[in-house]
Amino acid sequence: MEKIKIYVLLGVITCTLGFVSVRMPEVDAFYNLWYGAVESSDNQLLYRIHREVSKTSGATADTISKFLLKTNDIEKKCRAIFVLGELGKNGDLPLLCENLKLRNPEWSRPFSEIPLIAEYPARQALVKYGPKATNYILKEYFKTSDKKKREIYISIIIDIYAQGGTLRGGIELSEFLIKKKLNLLTDVKQKEILEKEFDQYIAGEKQTYKE
C-alpha cells in the first residue's frame, strides 16, 4: 500500500512537471502536491517526493522564476516562492533576495495551525536552501545600503545554521562568518559602521537565548 501511494504521487509529480513548459497552473498543482504530502505527516513519503522532484527540477524552477517576474498576484507569488525554496536551485537566489519584504497575505491563521508558507516566503525559501545560500546572502549583505535588509540577511543566516541544532549555535556560527568578512573590508569607515550595527543586532539576538 505504501509503495502504491508513493508511485501515485510520483506520477502526479511527473504530470505536474510536464505542464511546466506549457502553462502556469503547475504553481498551484505543485504547491498543492507539497501541501498534501506535508499534511499526510508521512515524512518518508515527503522525502521520496523531494528526491524525485530534485532530479527534474531545473526546467521547473526556470519556468516558475519567469512566472514570478510577470505576475502581480501576491498569493501566487508566495506560492511560487515556496516552490522555488523546495526546488533549491542556486540560480533563483537573486530573485528570492529581491522579494525579501513580500508578505504572505494568508499567513494569519488560528494559533493552533502552522501555515505551510511563512509570513515572509522568500526568507523561508532562503533558509530552506541551507548553507549553500550563505555566500550569496553575505554578498548581498555587504552590497545593500538598506539597514533593514542587512538585519534580515543576518536573521536568515542565523536560521540557516540553527536548523537541526540550537539558536545559540546558529547565532555563534553566523557571528563568526560575518565577522570574518567584516575584517576583510578595506573601507575603514564602512567597516566601523557595519561592525557597530552588527554588534548591536547580534547582542539583541544573544539576549533571546539567555532569557
C-alpha atoms as an extended CHARMM CRD file, in Angstrom:
* protein
*
       211  EXT
         1         1  MET       CA              0.0000000000        0.0000000000        0.0000000000  PROA      1               0.0000000000
         2         2  GLU       CA              2.8440000000        2.3580000000        0.8730000000  PROA      2               0.0000000000
         3         3  LYS       CA              4.5330000000        1.7170000000       -2.4790000000  PROA      3               0.0000000000
         4         4  ILE       CA              1.2850000000        2.2880000000       -4.3550000000  PROA      4               0.0000000000
         5         5  LYS       CA              0.8050000000        5.6380000000       -2.5870000000  PROA      5               0.0000000000
         6         6  ILE       CA              4.3460000000        6.7100000000       -3.4500000000  PROA      6               0.0000000000
         7         7  TYR       CA              4.0200000000        5.6960000000       -7.1140000000  PROA      7               0.0000000000
         8         8  VAL       CA              0.6990000000        7.5270000000       -7.4690000000  PROA      8               0.0000000000
         9         9  LEU       CA              2.1570000000       10.7300000000       -6.0310000000  PROA      9               0.0000000000
        10        10  LEU       CA              5.2870000000       10.4390000000       -8.1480000000  PROA      10              0.0000000000
        11        11  GLY       CA              3.0230000000       10.0000000000      -11.1550000000  PROA      11              0.0000000000
        12        12  VAL       CA              1.2860000000       13.2380000000      -10.2220000000  PROA      12              0.0000000000
        13        13  ILE       CA              4.6910000000       14.9360000000       -9.9910000000  PROA      13              0.0000000000
        14        14  THR       CA              5.6180000000       13.7340000000      -13.4710000000  PROA      14              0.0000000000
        15        15  CYS       CA              2.3490000000       15.0980000000      -14.8840000000  PROA      15              0.0000000000
        16        16  THR       CA              2.8440000000       18.3480000000      -12.9910000000  PROA      16              0.0000000000
        17        17  LEU       CA              6.3550000000       18.7960000000      -14.3150000000  PROA      17              0.0000000000
        18        18  GLY       CA              5.0540000000       18.0080000000      -17.7940000000  PROA      18              0.0000000000
        19        19  PHE       CA              2.8150000000       21.0790000000      -17.6150000000  PROA      19              0.0000000000
        20        20  VAL       CA              5.7270000000       23.3800000000      -16.8370000000  PROA      20              0.0000000000
        21        21  SER       CA              6.7690000000       24.2390000000      -20.3690000000  PROA      21              0.0000000000
        22        22  VAL       CA              3.1760000000       24.8710000000      -21.4700000000  PROA      22              0.0000000000
        23        23  ARG       CA              1.3270000000       26.9640000000      -18.8670000000  PROA      23              0.0000000000
        24        24  MET       CA              1.3730000000       28.0170000000      -15.2270000000  PROA      24              0.0000000000
        25        25  PRO       CA             -1.2800000000       26.0400000000      -13.2760000000  PROA      25              0.0000000000
        26        26  GLU       CA              1.6920000000       23.9980000000      -12.0320000000  PROA      26              0.0000000000
        27        27  VAL       CA              2.3370000000       26.6620000000       -9.4010000000  PROA      27              0.0000000000
        28        28  ASP       CA             -0.9410000000       25.6700000000       -7.7510000000  PROA      28              0.0000000000
        29        29  ALA       CA             -0.6310000000       21.9780000000       -8.6430000000  PROA      29              0.0000000000
        30        30  PHE       CA              2.9070000000       21.7330000000       -7.3270000000  PROA      30              0.0000000000
        31        31  TYR       CA              2.0760000000       23.6710000000       -4.1840000000  PROA      31              0.0000000000
        32        32  ASN       CA             -0.9700000000       21.5040000000       -3.5200000000  PROA      32              0.0000000000
        33        33  LEU       CA              1.1240000000       18.3660000000       -4.0330000000  PROA      33              0.0000000000
        34        34  TRP       CA              3.6040000000       19.5040000000       -1.3840000000  PROA      34              0.0000000000
        35        35  TYR       CA              0.8040000000       20.6130000000        0.8950000000  PROA      35              0.0000000000
        36        36  GLY       CA             -0.8870000000       17.2090000000        0.6300000000  PROA      36              0.0000000000
        37        37  ALA       CA              2.3710000000       15.4090000000        1.3520000000  PROA      37              0.0000000000
        38        38  VAL       CA              3.1350000000       17.5620000000        4.3820000000  PROA      38              0.0000000000
        39        39  GLU       CA             -0.4110000000       17.2630000000        5.7060000000  PROA      39              0.0000000000
        40        40  SER       CA             -0.1430000000       13.4700000000        5.4950000000  PROA      40              0.0000000000
        41        41  SER       CA              2.5450000000       13.6080000000        8.2150000000  PROA      41              0.0000000000
        42        42  ASP       CA              4.3670000000       10.9190000000        6.2500000000  PROA      42              0.0000000000
        43        43  ASN       CA              7.9980000000       12.0430000000        6.3910000000  PROA      43              0.0000000000
        44        44  GLN       CA              9.2800000000        9.1050000000        4.3590000000  PROA      44              0.0000000000
        45        45  LEU       CA              6.8040000000        9.8810000000        1.5840000000  PROA      45              0.0000000000
        46        46  LEU       CA              7.7430000000       13.5680000000        1.6090000000  PROA      46              0.0000000000
        47        47  TYR       CA             11.4380000000       12.6500000000        1.4140000000  PROA      47              0.0000000000
        48        48  ARG       CA             10.8440000000       10.3580000000       -1.5770000000  PROA      48              0.0000000000
        49        49  ILE       CA              8.8680000000       13.0810000000       -3.3680000000  PROA      49              0.0000000000
        50        50  HSD       CA             11.6190000000       15.6020000000       -2.6750000000  PROA      50              0.0000000000
        51        51  ARG       CA             14.2760000000       13.2910000000       -4.0980000000  PROA      51              0.0000000000
        52        52  GLU       CA             12.2450000000       12.5580000000       -7.2290000000  PROA      52              0.0000000000
        53        53  VAL       CA             11.4340000000       16.2020000000       -7.9110000000  PROA      53              0.0000000000
        54        54  SER       CA             15.0660000000       17.2160000000       -7.4040000000  PROA      54              0.0000000000
        55        55  LYS       CA             16.0870000000       15.0870000000      -10.3800000000  PROA      55              0.0000000000
        56        56  THR       CA             13.9560000000       17.0540000000      -12.8300000000  PROA      56              0.0000000000
        57        57  SER       CA             13.5520000000       20.4490000000      -11.2090000000  PROA      57              0.0000000000
        58        58  GLY       CA             15.8030000000       22.6280000000      -13.4090000000  PROA      58              0.0000000000
        59        59  ALA       CA             13.1760000000       23.4750000000      -16.0310000000  PROA      59              0.0000000000
        60        60  THR       CA             10.5100000000       23.7490000000      -13.3580000000  PROA      60              0.0000000000
        61        61  ALA       CA             12.4670000000       26.3420000000      -11.3740000000  PROA      61              0.0000000000
        62        62  ASP       CA             13.3020000000       28.2980000000      -14.5200000000  PROA      62              0.0000000000
        63        63  THR       CA              9.6600000000       28.4840000000      -15.6340000000  PROA      63              0.0000000000
        64        64  ILE       CA              8.3480000000       29.3830000000      -12.1920000000  PROA      64              0.0000000000
        65        65  SER       CA             11.0140000000       32.1150000000      -11.8880000000  PROA      65              0.0000000000
        66        66  LYS       CA              9.7810000000       33.6740000000      -15.1340000000  PROA      66              0.0000000000
        67        67  PHE       CA              6.2110000000       33.4640000000      -13.9070000000  PROA      67              0.0000000000
        68        68  LEU       CA              7.1880000000       35.1450000000      -10.6360000000  PROA      68              0.0000000000
        69        69  LEU       CA              8.6330000000       38.1060000000      -12.5300000000  PROA      69              0.0000000000
        70        70  LYS       CA              5.4150000000       38.5980000000      -14.5100000000  PROA      70              0.0000000000
        71        71  THR       CA              2.5570000000       38.0230000000      -12.0620000000  PROA      71              0.0000000000
        72        72  ASN       CA              1.0850000000       40.7030000000       -9.8120000000  PROA      72              0.0000000000
        73        73  ASP       CA             -0.9550000000       38.1550000000       -7.8420000000  PROA      73              0.0000000000
        74        74  ILE       CA              0.5810000000       38.2470000000       -4.3440000000  PROA      74              0.0000000000
        75        75  GLU       CA             -0.8770000000       34.8980000000       -3.3160000000  PROA      75              0.0000000000
        76        76  LYS       CA              0.5720000000       33.1830000000       -6.3970000000  PROA      76              0.0000000000
        77        77  LYS       CA              3.8900000000       34.9610000000       -5.8830000000  PROA      77              0.0000000000
        78        78  CYS       CA              4.0420000000       33.4790000000       -2.3760000000  PROA      78              0.0000000000
        79        79  ARG       CA              3.2300000000       30.0010000000       -3.6790000000  PROA      79              0.0000000000
        80        80  ALA       CA              5.8280000000       30.2850000000       -6.4540000000  PROA      80              0.0000000000
        81        81  ILE       CA              8.4870000000       31.3980000000       -3.9660000000  PROA      81              0.0000000000
        82        82  PHE       CA              7.6060000000       28.4870000000       -1.6950000000  PROA      82              0.0000000000
        83        83  VAL       CA              8.0750000000       26.0660000000       -4.6100000000  PROA      83              0.0000000000
        84        84  LEU       CA             11.4450000000       27.6330000000       -5.5000000000  PROA      84              0.0000000000
        85        85  GLY       CA             12.5410000000       27.1100000000       -1.9100000000  PROA      85              0.0000000000
        86        86  GLU       CA             11.6450000000       23.4310000000       -2.1810000000  PROA      86              0.0000000000
        87        87  LEU       CA             13.4560000000       23.0600000000       -5.5130000000  PROA      87              0.0000000000
        88        88  GLY       CA             16.5660000000       24.8280000000       -4.1770000000  PROA      88              0.0000000000
        89        89  LYS       CA             18.2360000000       25.9410000000       -7.4110000000  PROA      89              0.0000000000
        90        90  ASN       CA             21.0850000000       28.4370000000       -6.9030000000  PROA      90              0.0000000000
        91        91  GLY       CA             20.0920000000       30.4580000000       -9.9590000000  PROA      91              0.0000000000
        92        92  ASP       CA             16.9830000000       31.6530000000       -8.1250000000  PROA      92              0.0000000000
        93        93  LEU       CA             18.8270000000       33.2310000000       -5.1910000000  PROA      93              0.0000000000
        94        94  PRO       CA             18.8150000000       36.7640000000       -6.7100000000  PROA      94              0.0000000000
        95        95  LEU       CA             15.0560000000       36.5530000000       -7.2980000000  PROA      95              0.0000000000
        96        96  LEU       CA             14.4370000000       35.4220000000       -3.7280000000  PROA      96              0.0000000000
        97        97  CYS       CA             16.5770000000       38.2470000000       -2.3330000000  PROA      97              0.0000000000
        98        98  GLU       CA             14.5610000000       40.7450000000       -4.3850000000  PROA      98              0.0000000000
        99        99  ASN       CA             11.3860000000       39.5220000000       -2.6790000000  PROA      99              0.0000000000
       100       100  LEU       CA             12.5860000000       39.5990000000        0.9380000000  PROA      100             0.0000000000
       101       101  LYS       CA              9.8550000000       42.0060000000        2.0060000000  PROA      101             0.0000000000
       102       102  LEU       CA              6.9900000000       40.2410000000        0.2150000000  PROA      102             0.0000000000
       103       103  ARG       CA              4.4150000000       39.3050000000        2.8690000000  PROA      103             0.0000000000
       104       104  ASN       CA              2.1090000000       36.3040000000        2.6180000000  PROA      104             0.0000000000
       105       105  PRO       CA             -1.4840000000       37.6430000000        2.9180000000  PROA      105             0.0000000000
       106       106  GLU       CA             -2.7200000000       34.2110000000        4.0220000000  PROA      106             0.0000000000
       107       107  TRP       CA             -0.2170000000       33.9180000000        6.8510000000  PROA      107             0.0000000000
       108       108  SER       CA             -2.6050000000       34.8580000000        9.6740000000  PROA      108             0.0000000000
       109       109  ARG       CA             -4.2870000000       31.6900000000       10.8580000000  PROA      109             0.0000000000
       110       110  PRO       CA             -5.6540000000       30.2900000000       14.1270000000  PROA      110             0.0000000000
       111       111  PHE       CA             -2.9170000000       29.9190000000       16.7330000000  PROA      111             0.0000000000
       112       112  SER       CA             -3.2860000000       26.1320000000       16.6700000000  PROA      112             0.0000000000
       113       113  GLU       CA             -2.3760000000       25.9180000000       12.9670000000  PROA      113             0.0000000000
       114       114  ILE       CA              1.1040000000       26.0770000000       11.4610000000  PROA      114             0.0000000000
       115       115  PRO       CA              0.9300000000       27.6300000000        7.9730000000  PROA      115             0.0000000000
       116       116  LEU       CA              2.9150000000       25.8680000000        5.2570000000  PROA      116             0.0000000000
       117       117  ILE       CA              4.0560000000       29.1710000000        3.7800000000  PROA      117             0.0000000000
       118       118  ALA       CA              5.6260000000       31.5380000000        6.2910000000  PROA      118             0.0000000000
       119       119  GLU       CA              4.8020000000       35.2230000000        6.7440000000  PROA      119             0.0000000000
       120       120  TYR       CA              7.7520000000       36.1190000000        4.5150000000  PROA      120             0.0000000000
       121       121  PRO       CA              8.0790000000       33.3240000000        1.9120000000  PROA      121             0.0000000000
       122       122  ALA       CA             11.3850000000       34.4400000000        0.3750000000  PROA      122             0.0000000000
       123       123  ARG       CA             13.1060000000       34.3600000000        3.7710000000  PROA      123             0.0000000000
       124       124  GLN       CA             11.6270000000       30.9080000000        4.4000000000  PROA      124             0.0000000000
       125       125  ALA       CA             12.8760000000       29.7560000000        0.9780000000  PROA      125             0.0000000000
       126       126  LEU       CA             16.4140000000       31.0460000000        1.5960000000  PROA      126             0.0000000000
       127       127  VAL       CA             16.5670000000       29.2290000000        4.9360000000  PROA      127             0.0000000000
       128       128  LYS       CA             15.3530000000       26.0980000000        3.1410000000  PROA      128             0.0000000000
       129       129  TYR       CA             18.3140000000       26.3900000000        0.7500000000  PROA      129             0.0000000000
       130       130  GLY       CA             20.6200000000       25.9270000000        3.7160000000  PROA      130             0.0000000000
       131       131  PRO       CA             24.3700000000       26.6800000000        3.8810000000  PROA      131             0.0000000000
       132       132  LYS       CA             24.7680000000       26.6820000000        0.0860000000  PROA      132             0.0000000000
       133       133  ALA       CA             22.9430000000       30.0390000000        0.0330000000  PROA      133             0.0000000000
       134       134  THR       CA             25.2550000000       31.6540000000        2.6160000000  PROA      134             0.0000000000
       135       135  ASN       CA             27.9000000000       33.0720000000        0.2640000000  PROA      135             0.0000000000
       136       136  TYR       CA             25.3020000000       34.7680000000       -1.9090000000  PROA      136             0.0000000000
       137       137  ILE       CA             23.4390000000       36.1520000000        1.1100000000  PROA      137             0.0000000000
       138       138  LEU       CA             26.7000000000       37.5280000000        2.5360000000  PROA      138             0.0000000000
       139       139  LYS       CA             27.4560000000       39.1970000000       -0.7970000000  PROA      139             0.0000000000
       140       140  GLU       CA             24.0340000000       40.8640000000       -0.7380000000  PROA      140             0.0000000000
       141       141  TYR       CA             24.5230000000       41.8280000000        2.9060000000  PROA      141             0.0000000000
       142       142  PHE       CA             27.6180000000       43.8470000000        2.0800000000  PROA      142             0.0000000000
       143       143  LYS       CA             26.1840000000       45.2620000000       -1.1470000000  PROA      143             0.0000000000
       144       144  THR       CA             22.9250000000       46.7360000000        0.1570000000  PROA      144             0.0000000000
       145       145  SER       CA             22.6570000000       50.1800000000        1.7200000000  PROA      145             0.0000000000
       146       146  ASP       CA             19.3510000000       49.2020000000        3.3680000000  PROA      146             0.0000000000
       147       147  LYS       CA             19.9410000000       48.6100000000        7.0900000000  PROA      147             0.0000000000
       148       148  LYS       CA             16.6780000000       46.6930000000        7.4480000000  PROA      148             0.0000000000
       149       149  LYS       CA             17.7170000000       44.3320000000        4.6520000000  PROA      149             0.0000000000
       150       150  ARG       CA             21.0630000000       43.7260000000        6.3270000000  PROA      150             0.0000000000
       151       151  GLU       CA             19.2600000000       42.7440000000        9.5180000000  PROA      151             0.0000000000
       152       152  ILE       CA             17.0240000000       40.3850000000        7.5350000000  PROA      152             0.0000000000
       153       153  TYR       CA             20.0880000000       38.7740000000        5.9530000000  PROA      153             0.0000000000
       154       154  ILE       CA             21.6590000000       38.2500000000        9.3810000000  PROA      154             0.0000000000
       155       155  SER       CA             18.4610000000       36.6440000000       10.6970000000  PROA      155             0.0000000000
       156       156  ILE       CA             18.3160000000       34.3250000000        7.6570000000  PROA      156             0.0000000000
       157       157  ILE       CA             21.9070000000       33.1740000000        8.1760000000  PROA      157             0.0000000000
       158       158  ILE       CA             21.1750000000       32.5710000000       11.8700000000  PROA      158             0.0000000000
       159       159  ASP       CA             18.1130000000       30.4930000000       10.9680000000  PROA      159             0.0000000000
       160       160  ILE       CA             20.0900000000       28.5160000000        8.3760000000  PROA      160             0.0000000000
       161       161  TYR       CA             22.6770000000       27.4350000000       10.9250000000  PROA      161             0.0000000000
       162       162  ALA       CA             20.1680000000       26.9530000000       13.7330000000  PROA      162             0.0000000000
       163       163  GLN       CA             18.3940000000       24.2410000000       11.7160000000  PROA      163             0.0000000000
       164       164  GLY       CA             18.8730000000       20.8530000000       13.2790000000  PROA      164             0.0000000000
       165       165  GLY       CA             20.7320000000       22.4730000000       16.1580000000  PROA      165             0.0000000000
       166       166  THR       CA             20.1990000000       25.3460000000       18.5520000000  PROA      166             0.0000000000
       167       167  LEU       CA             19.5410000000       29.0670000000       18.2070000000  PROA      167             0.0000000000
       168       168  ARG       CA             22.7350000000       29.6990000000       20.1400000000  PROA      168             0.0000000000
       169       169  GLY       CA             24.7230000000       27.6200000000       17.6590000000  PROA      169             0.0000000000
       170       170  GLY       CA             23.1500000000       29.4690000000       14.7400000000  PROA      170             0.0000000000
       171       171  ILE       CA             23.9720000000       32.8520000000       16.2580000000  PROA      171             0.0000000000
       172       172  GLU       CA             27.5710000000       31.9350000000       17.0840000000  PROA      172             0.0000000000
       173       173  LEU       CA             28.3140000000       30.4990000000       13.6510000000  PROA      173             0.0000000000
       174       174  SER       CA             26.6690000000       33.4680000000       11.9290000000  PROA      174             0.0000000000
       175       175  GLU       CA             28.7290000000       35.8420000000       14.0670000000  PROA      175             0.0000000000
       176       176  PHE       CA             31.9150000000       34.0220000000       13.0720000000  PROA      176             0.0000000000
       177       177  LEU       CA             31.0900000000       34.1110000000        9.3420000000  PROA      177             0.0000000000
       178       178  ILE       CA             30.0770000000       37.7650000000        9.2080000000  PROA      178             0.0000000000
       179       179  LYS       CA             32.9230000000       38.9880000000       11.4410000000  PROA      179             0.0000000000
       180       180  LYS       CA             35.3630000000       37.1510000000        9.1950000000  PROA      180             0.0000000000
       181       181  LYS       CA             34.0080000000       39.0300000000        6.1740000000  PROA      181             0.0000000000
       182       182  LEU       CA             33.9250000000       42.3410000000        8.0460000000  PROA      182             0.0000000000
       183       183  ASN       CA             37.6100000000       42.0110000000        8.8310000000  PROA      183             0.0000000000
       184       184  LEU       CA             38.3550000000       41.8870000000        5.1050000000  PROA      184             0.0000000000
       185       185  LEU       CA             36.8020000000       45.3030000000        4.4150000000  PROA      185             0.0000000000
       186       186  THR       CA             39.3160000000       47.9280000000        3.2980000000  PROA      186             0.0000000000
       187       187  ASP       CA             36.9600000000       50.8830000000        3.6880000000  PROA      187             0.0000000000
       188       188  VAL       CA             37.6260000000       51.8340000000        7.3320000000  PROA      188             0.0000000000
       189       189  LYS       CA             34.5010000000       53.9780000000        7.7210000000  PROA      189             0.0000000000
       190       190  GLN       CA             32.2060000000       51.3230000000        6.2380000000  PROA      190             0.0000000000
       191       191  LYS       CA             33.8250000000       48.6710000000        8.3970000000  PROA      191             0.0000000000
       192       192  GLU       CA             33.2970000000       50.7330000000       11.5450000000  PROA      192             0.0000000000
       193       193  ILE       CA             29.6210000000       51.4250000000       10.7370000000  PROA      193             0.0000000000
       194       194  LEU       CA             28.8220000000       47.8060000000        9.8560000000  PROA      194             0.0000000000
       195       195  GLU       CA             30.6650000000       46.3840000000       12.8680000000  PROA      195             0.0000000000
       196       196  LYS       CA             28.7810000000       48.6670000000       15.2760000000  PROA      196             0.0000000000
       197       197  GLU       CA             25.4560000000       47.8670000000       13.6050000000  PROA      197             0.0000000000
       198       198  PHE       CA             26.1610000000       44.1390000000       13.5810000000  PROA      198             0.0000000000
       199       199  ASP       CA             27.3090000000       44.0600000000       17.2260000000  PROA      199             0.0000000000
       200       200  GLN       CA             24.0940000000       45.7960000000       18.3200000000  PROA      200             0.0000000000
       201       201  TYR       CA             21.9060000000       43.4050000000       16.3510000000  PROA      201             0.0000000000
       202       202  ILE       CA             23.6960000000       40.2370000000       17.4440000000  PROA      202             0.0000000000
       203       203  ALA       CA             23.6510000000       41.3760000000       21.1040000000  PROA      203             0.0000000000
       204       204  GLY       CA             19.8640000000       41.5080000000       20.8940000000  PROA      204             0.0000000000
       205       205  GLU       CA             19.7660000000       38.0080000000       19.3960000000  PROA      205             0.0000000000
       206       206  LYS       CA             22.0210000000       36.6480000000       22.1280000000  PROA      206             0.0000000000
       207       207  GLN       CA             19.6930000000       38.1030000000       24.7310000000  PROA      207             0.0000000000
       208       208  THR       CA             16.9120000000       35.9640000000       23.2000000000  PROA      208             0.0000000000
       209       209  TYR       CA             18.5260000000       32.6410000000       24.1050000000  PROA      209             0.0000000000
       210       210  LYS       CA             19.6640000000       33.8850000000       27.5160000000  PROA      210             0.0000000000
       211       211  GLU       CA             16.1100000000       34.7120000000       28.5780000000  PROA      211             0.0000000000
